Amino acid sequence: MELTQSREGFAPFGNYKTWYRVTGDLDCGRTPLVILHGGPGCTYDYVDAYKDVAAGGYPVIHYDQLGNGRSTHLPQMPASFWTVKLFLEELDNLLEHLGISERYALLGQSWGGMLASEHAVRQPRGLRCLVIANSPADMRTWVREANRLREELPKEVQDTLLRHEAVGDYTAADYIAATRVFYDRHVCRLKPWPEEVARTFAQVEADPTVYHAMTGPNEFHIIGSTKDWTIVDRLPQINVPSLLISGRYDEATPLVVKPYLDLIPGIRWALFENSSHMPHVEERVACMGTVVKFLDESL
């Protein structure tokens, strides 16, 4: 099936605007799939591949969360402005704006999966199914596992990281290069990175407001507002068909995603053997096929 149409727009959100793109036809009668990107503070670009799901007959909606990409940027806002509640309200607003709040599916990648889970535990009437891709259920577990994986890096890389962290210098070129060694192992293993992945990282670097406020300087030092976030105790409240996606080399390790598997009733798990944190680009065709099959069986 060819992708017959794609349109972009802005959803007013208070005094701000949320940019979105619809691939496919929202009036086709099929349940639309809304894609929630990661970060917090990334952009839709690196999860652009999920537009392929529209070839399976499901309209796909991407959007840039507030503060990122083509949506309103607010670098002047204090860290306290950027909250889970804010992004939940933005998602609800987008669903209403598009007229799909009575019937939709969600796919959240990394932080997007955290946000999608927060949405799902409220048991919204219109949510039909949920895909959690490469996401933590508890940030303390995430940090412990990231630092465990870091200990497997070459000694000279670890030494570089430690030397700069000792003086709080997270912007030195050799420090950034050392973190890239970790990312090349556990975030995206394709070389070179796909253009859309590089584009997201460049945009975060250009305006790291949200990332710094909610996460911190990098994956090893979660000192922002999500540092104590957990949804583990609320996961049994999710009451829709659910799919978990992760990669064999993912920074979202089996221990990181275990609560989703243990606590969401009836959840399925797709583990991609040749992927890390981005199966949607590392094993694109297989990942899209898995998502479409899940939607076919759940909707």
VEXDO-979924 format. One record per residue: x, y, z of N, C-alpha, C in turn. Coordinates in Angstrom, 2 decimals. Layout:
N
     n_x     n_y     n_z    ca_x    ca_y    ca_z     c_x     c_y     c_z
       X       Y       Z       X       Y       Z       X       Y       Z
...
//
This chain:
299
     n_x     n_y     n_z    ca_x    ca_y    ca_z     c_x     c_y     c_z
    0.85   -1.20    0.00    0.00    0.00    0.00    0.88    1.25    0.00
    0.64    2.18   -0.91    1.42    3.39   -0.95    0.92    4.38    0.10
    1.85    5.22    0.60    1.47    6.27    1.53    0.80    7.37    0.70
   -0.51    7.49    0.83   -1.26    8.35   -0.07   -1.13    9.82    0.29
   -0.85   10.15    1.53   -0.80   11.55    1.88   -0.02   11.76    3.18
    0.47   12.97    3.31    1.13   13.40    4.53    0.84   14.88    4.70
    0.46   15.27    5.89    0.18   16.69    6.13    0.75   17.10    7.48
    1.10   18.37    7.58    1.66   18.91    8.80    0.78   20.04    9.32
    0.92   20.32   10.60    0.15   21.41   11.18    0.65   21.73   12.57
   -0.04   22.66   13.21    0.28   23.04   14.58   -0.99   22.96   15.43
   -0.87   22.38   16.60   -1.98   22.35   17.55   -1.73   23.44   18.59
   -2.62   24.42   18.72   -2.45   25.41   19.77   -2.47   24.73   21.14
   -1.55   25.12   21.99   -1.44   24.54   23.33   -1.18   25.69   24.30
   -2.26   26.24   24.84   -2.13   27.46   25.63   -1.57   28.57   24.75
   -0.48   29.18   25.21    0.18   30.23   24.44    1.21   29.66   23.46
    1.29   28.33   23.36    2.34   27.69   22.58    1.73   26.91   21.42
    2.62   26.27   20.65    2.18   25.46   19.52    2.94   24.13   19.49
    2.21   23.07   19.22    2.78   21.74   19.05    2.75   21.39   17.57
    3.92   21.18   16.99    3.98   20.76   15.58    3.67   19.28   15.47
    2.90   18.90   14.43    2.60   17.49   14.20    2.60   17.20   12.71
    2.72   15.91   12.38    2.61   15.43   11.01    1.77   14.17   11.00
    0.83   14.10   10.09    0.00   12.92    9.91    0.40   12.25    8.59
    0.76   10.97    8.68    1.04   10.17    7.49   -0.12    9.20    7.31
   -0.79    9.30    6.16   -1.99    8.50    5.95   -3.23    9.36    6.14
   -4.38    8.70    6.17   -5.67    9.40    6.19   -6.38    9.13    7.51
   -6.56   10.18    8.31   -7.24   10.01    9.60   -8.70    9.61    9.43
   -9.25    9.81    8.25  -10.66    9.46    8.01  -10.84    8.09    7.36
   -9.77    7.28    7.37   -9.83    5.98    6.69  -10.58    4.92    7.49
  -10.89    5.22    8.74  -11.60    4.25    9.57  -10.71    3.36   10.41
   -9.41    3.44   10.22   -8.47    2.64   11.01   -7.97    3.44   12.20
   -7.59    2.75   13.26   -7.10    3.41   14.47   -5.75    4.08   14.22
   -5.62    5.37   14.50   -4.34    6.04   14.29   -3.33    5.70   15.38
   -2.06    5.68   15.00   -0.96    5.41   15.91   -0.19    6.70   16.15
   -0.10    7.12   17.41    0.61    8.35   17.78    1.99    7.96   18.31
    3.03    8.60   17.76    4.41    8.30   18.13    4.92    9.35   19.11
    5.41    8.90   20.26    5.98    9.79   21.28    7.48    9.62   21.28
    8.20   10.68   20.94    9.66   10.59   20.86   10.31   10.64   22.24
   11.60   10.35   22.25   12.34   10.25   23.50   12.98   11.56   23.93
   13.94   11.42   24.82   14.65   12.55   25.42   14.73   12.35   26.93
   13.93   13.14   27.70   13.13   14.25   27.23   14.01   15.29   26.55
   13.51   15.85   25.45   14.26   16.88   24.78   14.72   16.52   23.38
   14.35   15.34   22.88   14.70   14.99   21.50   13.64   15.55   20.55
   13.65   15.08   19.32   12.69   15.50   18.31   12.12   14.28   17.61
   11.13   14.52   16.77   10.49   13.40   16.07   11.43   12.73   15.08
   12.46   13.46   14.61   13.25   13.02   13.46   13.75   11.59   13.58
   14.35   11.24   14.73   15.02    9.94   14.84   14.04    8.78   14.88
   12.75    9.05   15.17   11.73    7.99   15.11   10.85    8.14   13.87
   11.34    8.89   12.89   10.61    9.10   11.65   10.25    7.79   10.96
   11.09    6.76   11.14   10.87    5.49   10.46    9.51    4.89   10.75
    8.94    5.20   11.89    7.63    4.62   12.24    6.52    5.07   11.30
    6.80    6.03   10.42    5.81    6.38    9.39    5.54    5.18    8.49
    6.48    4.23    8.44    6.30    3.04    7.61    5.05    2.25    8.01
    4.63    2.38    9.26    3.45    1.65    9.73    2.21    2.05    8.94
    2.22    3.26    8.38    1.07    3.71    7.59    0.86    2.83    6.36
    1.92    2.19    5.89    1.78    1.27    4.76    0.93    0.06    5.13
    0.79   -0.20    6.43   -0.08   -1.28    6.90   -1.52   -0.85    7.08
   -1.81    0.40    6.74   -3.19    0.88    6.78   -3.54    1.73    7.97
   -2.57    1.97    8.86   -2.84    2.75   10.07   -2.26    4.16    9.93
   -3.08    5.19   10.05   -2.53    6.54   10.03   -1.51    6.70   11.17
   -0.41    7.40   10.90    0.66    7.57   11.89    0.86    9.06   12.15
    0.88    9.41   13.42    1.04   10.81   13.82    2.35   10.97   14.57
    3.22   11.79   14.04    4.43   12.22   14.75    4.21   13.64   15.27
    4.87   13.97   16.37    4.86   15.37   16.81    6.13   15.65   17.59
    6.49   16.93   17.60    7.60   17.39   18.42    7.03   17.90   19.74
    7.50   17.33   20.85    7.02   17.78   22.14    7.47   19.22   22.40
    6.71   19.91   23.21    6.97   21.31   23.52    8.44   21.52   23.91
    9.03   22.59   23.38   10.42   22.90   23.68   11.40   22.29   22.71
   10.89   21.54   21.73   11.77   20.76   20.86   11.35   20.88   19.40
   12.32   20.66   18.50   12.02   20.57   17.08   11.28   21.79   16.55
   10.15   21.54   15.90    9.38   22.61   15.28    8.31   23.17   16.20
    8.16   22.61   17.38    7.23   23.17   18.35    7.86   24.36   19.05
    7.06   25.07   19.85    7.54   26.28   20.51    8.73   25.98   21.42
    9.81   26.74   21.25   10.98   26.62   22.13   10.87   27.64   23.25
   11.26   27.22   24.45   11.13   28.09   25.62   12.40   28.01   26.47
   13.53   28.46   25.91   14.80   28.34   26.65   14.84   29.18   27.91
   13.93   30.14   28.02   13.93   31.01   29.19   13.23   30.40   30.39
   12.50   29.29   30.17   11.72   28.71   31.26   12.62   28.01   32.29
   12.26   28.12   33.58   13.04   27.43   34.62   12.85   25.93   34.52
   13.75   25.18   35.13   13.67   23.72   35.09   12.35   23.22   35.64
   11.78   23.95   36.59   10.53   23.51   37.23    9.34   23.53   36.27
    9.47   24.22   35.14    8.38   24.29   34.16    8.19   22.95   33.45
    9.29   22.22   33.28    9.27   21.01   32.46    8.94   19.80   33.33
    7.71   19.31   33.22    7.24   18.23   34.07    6.54   17.15   33.24
    6.41   15.98   33.82    5.63   14.91   33.19    4.20   15.40   32.95
    3.65   16.09   33.93    2.27   16.60   33.83    2.11   17.50   32.61
    3.08   18.37   32.37    3.02   19.26   31.20    2.91   18.46   29.91
    3.74   17.43   29.77    3.75   16.67   28.52    2.53   15.76   28.39
    1.96   15.33   29.52    0.70   14.60   29.45   -0.42   15.52   28.97
   -0.43   16.74   29.46   -1.44   17.71   29.03   -1.28   18.03   27.54
   -0.03   18.13   27.09    0.20   18.40   25.67   -0.31   17.25   24.81
   -0.07   16.01   25.24   -0.57   14.86   24.48   -2.09   14.85   24.44
   -2.74   15.07   25.57   -4.21   15.12   25.59   -4.72   16.20   24.64
   -4.05   17.35   24.65   -4.45   18.47   23.80   -4.34   18.10   22.32
   -3.26   17.40   21.96   -3.07   17.00   20.57   -4.14   16.00   20.13
   -4.45   15.04   20.99   -5.49   14.06   20.67   -6.83   14.75   20.41
   -7.14   15.73   21.24   -8.40   16.49   21.06   -8.35   17.31   19.78
   -7.23   17.96   19.54   -7.09   18.81   18.36   -7.30   18.01   17.08
   -6.76   16.80   17.05   -6.87   15.96   15.85   -8.19   15.21   15.78
   -8.98   15.27   16.83  -10.27   14.60   16.84  -10.19   13.09   16.96
   -9.14   12.61   17.64   -8.95   11.16   17.74   -8.98   10.66   19.19
   -9.40   11.51   20.12   -9.29   11.14   21.54  -10.18    9.96   21.92
  -11.14    9.63   21.06  -12.03    8.50   21.35  -11.50    7.18   20.82
  -10.45    7.22   19.97   -9.89    5.97   19.45   -8.49    6.23   18.89
   -7.47    5.67   19.56   -6.09    5.86   19.13   -5.21    4.81   19.79
   -4.03    4.62   19.22   -2.99    3.76   19.81   -1.77    4.63   20.05
   -0.95    4.23   21.02    0.27    4.98   21.34    1.49    4.10   21.18
    2.57    4.70   20.64    3.88    4.07   20.64    4.87    5.09   21.19
    5.47    4.78   22.33    6.45    5.67   22.93    7.82    5.04   22.95
    8.82    5.80   22.48   10.19    5.29   22.42   11.04    5.97   23.50
   11.72    5.18   24.33   12.58    5.67   25.41   11.75    6.55   26.36
   12.11    7.82   26.54   11.28    8.71   27.37    9.85    8.72   26.87
    9.64    8.59   25.57    8.28    8.55   25.04    7.49    7.39   25.59
    8.16    6.26   25.86    7.49    5.12   26.48    7.13    5.38   27.94
    7.97    6.13   28.62    7.65    6.55   29.99    6.39    7.40   29.97
    6.35    8.36   29.04    5.20    9.25   28.93    3.94    8.48   28.52
    4.09    7.57   27.56    2.94    6.76   27.14    2.41    5.90   28.28
    3.31    5.38   29.10    2.89    4.58   30.25    2.14    5.43   31.27
    2.65    6.64   31.49    1.96    7.56   32.41    0.54    7.85   31.90
    0.41    7.98   30.59   -0.91    8.19   29.99   -1.79    6.96   30.16
   -1.20    5.79   29.93   -1.99    4.55   29.92   -2.49    4.16   31.31
   -1.72    4.45   32.35   -2.15    4.03   33.69   -3.40    4.80   34.14
   -3.70    5.89   33.47   -4.93    6.63   33.77   -6.16    5.97   33.15
   -5.91    4.93   32.34   -6.97    4.19   31.67   -7.90    5.10   30.86
   -7.33    5.90   29.97   -8.17    6.77   29.14   -9.07    5.97   28.23
  -10.26    6.46   28.05  -11.30    5.71   27.33  -10.92    5.40   25.89
  -10.21    6.31   25.24   -9.94    6.14   23.82   -8.72    5.30   23.49
   -7.88    5.00   24.47   -6.65    4.24   24.19   -6.99    2.79   23.89
   -6.55    2.31   22.72   -6.88    0.95   22.29   -5.73   -0.03   22.48
   -4.49    0.43   22.33   -3.35   -0.44   22.59   -2.11    0.42   22.76
   -1.04   -0.21   23.25    0.15    0.52   23.69    1.40   -0.23   23.26
    2.37    0.52   22.71    3.70   -0.04   22.41    4.72    0.77   23.20
    5.51    0.07   24.02    6.57    0.68   24.80    7.89    0.21   24.20
    8.65    1.16   23.65    9.87    0.80   22.93   11.09    1.34   23.66
   11.93    0.43   24.17   13.26    0.79   24.69   13.18    1.76   25.87
   12.26    1.50   26.79   11.98    2.47   27.85   12.29    1.94   29.25
   12.76    2.82   30.14   12.88    2.44   31.55   11.53    2.51   32.25
   11.39    1.70   33.29   10.23    1.79   34.17   10.61    2.47   35.48
   11.91    2.59   35.71   12.42    3.18   36.95   13.79    3.80   36.64
   13.95    5.10   36.89   15.16    5.78   36.48   16.40    5.36   37.28
   16.22    4.96   38.51   17.39    4.54   39.29   17.97    3.25   38.71
   17.10    2.34   38.28   17.58    1.13   37.61   18.27    1.48   36.31
   17.71    2.42   35.57   18.30    2.87   34.30   19.73    3.37   34.51
   19.92    4.21   35.52   21.25    4.78   35.78   22.23    3.69   36.19
   21.79    2.79   37.05   22.68    1.70   37.48   23.11    0.85   36.29
   22.19    0.54   35.41   22.51   -0.28   34.26   23.39    0.47   33.25
   23.13    1.77   33.06   23.97    2.56   32.16   25.41    2.58   32.66
   25.59    2.71   33.96   26.94    2.74   34.50   27.58    1.36   34.52
   26.76    0.30   34.61   27.32   -1.06   34.48   27.83   -1.27   33.06
   27.04   -0.86   32.07   27.48   -0.98   30.68   28.71   -0.12   30.42
   28.78    1.01   31.05   29.92    1.90   30.88   31.22    1.24   31.36
   31.11    0.42   32.38   32.30   -0.26   32.91   32.87   -1.28   31.92
   32.11   -1.61   30.88   32.58   -2.53   29.85   33.28   -1.80   28.70
   33.29   -0.47   28.74   33.97    0.30   27.70   35.48    0.17   27.86
   36.24    0.43   26.79   37.71    0.39   26.91   38.19    1.31   28.04
   39.29    0.88   28.70   39.78    1.61   29.86   40.08    3.07   29.55
   40.65    3.33   28.38   41.00    4.72   28.06   39.75    5.59   27.91
   38.66    4.99   27.45   37.40    5.72   27.35   36.86    6.03   28.74
   36.89    5.03   29.61   36.44    5.25   30.99   37.28    6.31   31.68
   38.59    6.27   31.47   39.48    7.25   32.10   39.15    8.67   31.63
   38.86    8.82   30.35   38.50   10.14   29.81   37.21   10.64   30.45
   36.24    9.77   30.55   34.98   10.16   31.18   35.20   10.60   32.62
   35.94    9.81   33.36   36.17   10.12   34.77   36.95   11.41   34.96
   37.93   11.63   34.11   38.77   12.82   34.25   37.95   14.10   34.11
   37.08   14.13   33.16   36.27   15.33   32.96   35.14   15.44   33.98
   34.59   14.30   34.37   33.51   14.35   35.36   34.01   14.82   36.72
   35.27   14.58   37.00   35.85   15.00   38.28   35.81   16.52   38.45
   35.84   17.24   37.32   35.81   18.70   37.39   34.51   19.27   36.81
   33.55   18.38   36.53   32.26   18.83   36.04   32.26   19.38   34.63
   33.20   18.93   33.81   33.31   19.41   32.43   32.72   18.37   31.48
   31.46   18.61   31.08   30.76   17.67   30.22   30.75   18.11   28.75
   31.45   19.20   28.43   31.39   19.75   27.08   32.70   19.63   26.32
   33.76   19.13   26.96   35.04   18.98   26.27   34.91   18.01   25.11
   35.62   18.28   24.03   35.51   17.47   22.82   35.84   16.01   23.08
   36.89   15.74   23.87   37.25   14.34   24.10   36.26   13.65   25.04
   35.60   14.43   25.90   34.55   13.84   26.74   33.36   13.44   25.88
   32.96   14.32   24.99   31.84   14.02   24.09   32.17   12.83   23.19
   33.41   12.77   22.73   33.84   11.63   21.91   33.77   10.33   22.70
   34.12   10.39   23.98   34.07    9.20   24.82   32.63    8.74   25.05
   31.71    9.68   25.25   30.31    9.29   25.40   29.77    8.69   24.11
   30.31    9.15   22.97   29.87    8.62   21.69   30.23    7.14   21.55
   31.33    6.71   22.17   31.68    5.29   22.16   30.56    4.47   22.80
   30.03    4.97   23.91   28.89    4.31   24.57   27.68    4.32   23.65
   27.37    5.47   23.06   26.20    5.58   22.20   26.29    4.64   21.00
   27.51    4.50   20.46   27.69    3.62   19.30   27.48    2.14   19.66
   27.63    1.82   20.92   27.39    0.44   21.37   25.95    0.21   21.79
   25.36    1.19   22.47   24.11    0.93   23.18   22.94    1.83   22.79
   23.16    2.78   21.88   22.07    3.65   21.43   21.74    3.40   19.96
   22.73    3.49   19.09   22.53    3.16   17.67   23.81    2.58   17.12
   23.76    1.33   16.67   24.95    0.61   16.25   25.23    0.74   14.76
   24.38    1.46   14.03   24.64    1.68   12.61   25.76    2.70   12.42
   26.62    2.43   11.45   27.70    3.37   11.15   27.71    3.64    9.65
   27.62    4.90    9.28   27.35    6.05   10.14   25.91    6.05   10.64
   25.63    6.90   11.61   24.25    7.03   12.06   23.37    7.52   10.91
   22.14    7.02   10.81   21.22    7.56    9.81   21.06    9.07    9.97
   20.81    9.74    8.87   20.75   11.19    8.88   19.72   11.71    9.88
   18.57   11.01    9.99   17.53   11.50   10.89   17.94   11.37   12.36
   18.77   10.38   12.67   19.27   10.23   14.04   20.26   11.36   14.35
   21.18   11.59   13.43   22.14   12.68   13.61   21.43   14.02   13.73
   20.35   14.18   12.98   19.61   15.44   13.00   19.00   15.69   14.38
   18.46   14.66   15.00   17.91   14.83   16.35   19.01   15.22   17.34
   20.13   14.52   17.31   21.22   14.84   18.25   21.71   16.27   18.05
   21.76   16.73   16.80   22.19   18.10   16.54   21.20   19.11   17.11
   19.92   18.79   17.03   18.91   19.70   17.56   18.93   19.75   19.09
   19.20   18.62   19.72   19.33   18.62   21.19   20.52   19.47   21.60
   21.61   19.34   20.86   22.80   20.14   21.17   22.53   21.63   20.99
   21.73   21.98   19.98   21.43   23.38   19.71   20.53   24.00   20.78
   19.62   23.22   21.34   18.75   23.70   22.41   18.49   22.57   23.39
   19.38   22.42   24.39   19.26   21.31   25.35   18.39   21.64   26.56
   17.54   22.67   26.45   16.76   23.14   27.60   16.02   22.01   28.30
   15.22   21.26   27.54   14.38   20.22   28.14   15.24   19.06   28.64
   16.21   18.67   27.84   17.08   17.54   28.22   17.80   17.85   29.52
   18.39   19.01   29.64   19.13   19.36   30.85   18.20   19.47   32.06
   17.00   20.00   31.86   16.08   20.18   32.97   15.55   18.85   33.52
   15.27   17.91   32.62   14.62   16.68   33.06   15.56   15.50   33.16
   16.69   15.54   32.45   17.64   14.44   32.48   18.94   14.87   33.14
   19.72   15.68   32.46   21.02   16.08   32.97   22.01   16.19   31.83
   23.30   16.08   32.10   24.29   16.24   31.05   24.37   15.07   30.08
   24.07   13.85   30.55   24.15   12.68   29.67   23.46   11.49   30.33
   23.60   10.32   29.71   22.89    9.12   30.19   23.42    8.59   31.52
   24.62    8.98   31.89   25.23    8.45   33.12   24.87    9.27   34.35
   24.46   10.49   34.12   24.23   11.42   35.23   22.82   11.99   35.12
   21.85   11.26   35.64   20.47   11.72   35.62   20.26   12.54   36.88
   20.38   13.85   36.74   20.26   14.75   37.89   19.08   15.71   37.72
   18.35   15.56   36.62   17.19   16.41   36.37   15.96   15.92   37.12
   14.81   16.44   36.74   13.58   16.17   37.49   13.08   14.74   37.37
   13.60   13.96   36.41   13.16   12.57   36.29   14.03   11.60   37.09
   14.98   12.11   37.87   15.98   11.23   38.49   15.36   10.19   39.42
   14.23   10.51   40.04   13.58    9.56   40.94   12.28    9.00   40.35
   12.08    9.20   39.05   10.83    8.77   38.44   10.72    7.26   38.42
    9.53    6.77   38.71    9.22    5.35   38.58    7.74    5.19   38.30
    7.42    4.15   37.57    6.01    3.83   37.32    5.73    2.39   37.71
    6.71    1.75   38.32    6.62    0.31   38.61    5.36   -0.04   39.38
    5.04    0.72   40.41    3.90    0.36   41.27    2.55    0.57   40.59
    2.54    1.31   39.45    1.28    1.61   38.77    1.06    0.80   37.50
    2.05    0.04   37.08    1.94   -0.69   35.81    0.75   -1.65   35.74
    0.35   -2.32   36.84   -0.80   -3.23   36.73   -2.10   -2.53   36.33
   -2.12   -1.20   36.38   -3.33   -0.45   36.02   -3.51   -0.35   34.50
   -2.47   -0.68   33.73   -2.59   -0.61   32.27   -3.51   -1.74   31.80
   -4.56   -1.37   31.07   -5.62   -2.35   30.77   -5.89   -2.49   29.28
   -4.87   -2.23   28.46   -5.03   -2.42   27.01   -3.95   -3.37   26.51
   -4.15   -3.99   25.35   -3.09   -4.84   24.78   -1.79   -4.05   24.65
   -0.68   -4.67   25.06    0.59   -3.95   25.11    1.72   -4.78   24.52
    2.65   -4.07   23.90    3.84   -4.68   23.31    5.06   -3.95   23.81
    6.08   -4.71   24.21    7.37   -4.14   24.60    8.39   -4.45   23.52
    9.16   -3.44   23.13   10.24   -3.58   22.15   11.56   -3.23   22.83
   12.59   -4.05   22.62   13.94   -3.68   23.06   14.96   -4.38   22.18
   16.22   -3.97   22.32   17.29   -4.53   21.52   18.27   -5.33   22.38
   18.93   -6.28   21.77   19.89   -7.12   22.49   20.98   -6.28   23.15
   21.41   -5.20   22.51   22.50   -4.37   23.03   22.00   -3.05   23.60
   20.72   -2.99   23.88   20.03   -1.78   24.31   20.54   -1.28   25.66
   20.64    0.06   25.79   20.88    0.61   27.13   19.66    0.34   28.02
   18.51    0.13   27.42   17.35   -0.38   28.15   17.51   -1.90   28.25
   18.31   -2.32   29.20   18.67   -3.73   29.35   17.47   -4.56   29.81
   17.59   -5.90   29.79   16.48   -6.72   30.29   16.06   -6.36   31.72
   17.01   -5.97   32.56   16.66   -5.58   33.92   15.86   -4.27   33.92
   16.20   -3.38   33.00   15.51   -2.10   32.90   14.05   -2.29   32.48
   13.80   -3.18   31.54   12.43   -3.35   31.03   11.63   -4.41   31.77
   12.27   -5.12   32.69   11.62   -6.24   33.38   10.29   -5.87   34.05
   10.19   -4.71   34.71    8.90   -4.39   35.34    7.74   -4.36   34.36
    7.97   -3.88   33.16    6.88   -3.88   32.18    6.43   -5.30   31.90
    7.38   -6.20   31.75    7.06   -7.59   31.44    6.37   -8.29   32.60
    6.79   -7.95   33.80    6.26   -8.61   34.99    4.88   -8.10   35.40
    4.59   -6.84   35.10    3.46   -6.19   35.76    2.34   -5.73   34.84
    2.58   -5.61   33.54    1.49   -5.24   32.63    0.80   -6.53   32.18
   -0.47   -6.69   32.50   -1.17   -7.94   32.17   -1.11   -8.26   30.67
   -0.63   -9.45   30.34   -0.67   -9.95   28.98    0.29   -9.31   28.01
    1.26   -8.55   28.48    2.16   -7.85   27.56    3.00   -8.84   26.77
    3.32   -8.49   25.53    4.22   -9.28   24.68    5.57   -8.58   24.61
    6.60   -9.34   24.24    7.96   -8.78   24.17    8.59   -9.15   22.84
    9.08   -8.15   22.12    9.85   -8.36   20.90   11.27   -7.89   21.16
   12.22   -8.83   21.20   13.63   -8.51   21.43   14.37   -8.62   20.10
   14.96   -7.52   19.65   15.64   -7.49   18.36   17.13   -7.77   18.56
   17.58   -8.87   17.97   18.90   -9.43   18.27   20.06   -8.61   17.72
   19.81   -7.80   16.71   20.89   -7.02   16.09   20.75   -5.52   16.34
   20.05   -5.17   17.41   19.78   -3.77   17.69   20.23   -3.39   19.09
   20.36   -2.08   19.26   20.56   -1.53   20.60   19.29   -0.73   20.96
   19.40    0.59   21.07   18.28    1.40   21.56   17.33    1.83   20.46
   17.67    1.52   19.19   16.84    2.00   18.09   16.55    0.92   17.06
   15.85   -0.14   17.43   15.49   -1.16   16.44   14.74   -0.60   15.25
   14.07    0.52   15.43   13.30    1.10   14.33   14.19    1.59   13.19
   15.48    1.83   13.45   16.42    2.11   12.36   17.42    0.98   12.17
   17.79    0.29   13.25   18.80   -0.76   13.17   18.25   -2.02   12.49
   16.97   -2.32   12.72   16.30   -3.44   12.06   14.92   -2.95   11.60
   14.94   -1.96   10.75   13.74   -1.19   10.41   12.60   -2.05    9.89
   12.87   -2.88    8.90   11.79   -3.66    8.28   11.17   -4.62    9.30
   12.01   -5.32   10.05   11.50   -6.28   11.04   10.72   -5.58   12.15
   11.21   -4.43   12.57   10.54   -3.69   13.63    9.17   -3.21   13.17
    9.10   -2.65   11.97    7.81   -2.17   11.47    6.82   -3.33   11.29
    7.34   -4.45   10.81    6.47   -5.62   10.65    5.92   -6.09   11.98
    6.74   -6.05   13.01    6.30   -6.45   14.35    5.20   -5.54   14.87
    5.36   -4.23   14.66    4.37   -3.28   15.14    3.05   -3.44   14.37
    3.13   -3.58   13.05    1.90   -3.74   12.27    1.18   -5.02   12.65
    1.92   -6.10   12.86    1.30   -7.37   13.26    0.58   -7.22   14.61
    1.24   -6.52   15.52    0.63   -6.30   16.84   -0.67   -5.48   16.70
   -0.63   -4.44   15.89   -1.83   -3.63   15.68   -2.93   -4.46   15.04
   -2.57   -5.26   14.04   -3.56   -6.11   13.37   -4.25   -7.05   14.37
   -3.48   -7.57   15.31   -4.02   -8.56   16.25   -4.73   -7.91   17.44
   -4.50   -6.61   17.65   -5.01   -5.97   18.85   -6.19   -5.03   18.59
   -6.35   -4.61   17.35   -7.38   -3.60   17.06   -8.55   -4.20   16.28
//
